[in-house]
Amino acid sequence: MRLAYLDEGGFSPSHLTSYSWAVQGQRRPIPDENPHGQRVHALAAWTPHGPHRSLWWDAVPRTLRSEDLLAVLDAIPRGDGELVVGLDHAAMRRSRVVQDALPALAVRGIRLY
């Protein structure tokens, strides 16, 4: 059996501008940057044990989809035996596409937890 941890994250080059420090009595000018189209989403899988120990990731400049999760599951280095993937409760995991793919994943020895 091989264990992998998988998670998703999103990154933006801009920061919140609703709070900042300034000299008392003066307003601090903060440029307004529109982050539209600059956000990057990533999926990462970490397999901490065995000869195929690795960190695998992929990033896309759009919202992640269920198909992205299935592609990552195919890309995780496996070796012999079952691959057990620990996931959080992300919406992709509960999607119809992933739920429909679970039997085929089980046949290939991939289980999601």
C-alpha positions, 0 to 999 in steps of 0.5 A: 500500500502506498499513501499520498496526501493531496490538497489544493490551494489558491494564490493571488499576487495582490493583498487585501487593502482594507487595513494598513498602518499610517501616520496619525491624521493622514491617509495612507495611499494604497494602490488598488490592484485588480487581481482578476485573471492573476490568481493561480490554483494548484493541486499538490500530492505528497507521498512521504514513504518508500522508494517513490517518495515525492512531491508532485504539483500542478498549477493552473491560472483558472479554477480547478475542476474535477477533471484536474483532480482525476488527472493528478490521481493518474500522475501520482507515482505508484509502484506496486499495490494500492494507492490510498489518497488522503483528501480534505472535503473539497467540493471537487471530491464530492462532484458527480464526475469524481463520484462516477469515477470512484469504481474505475479508480478502485479497480485500478487500486486507487482509493480516496479518503 
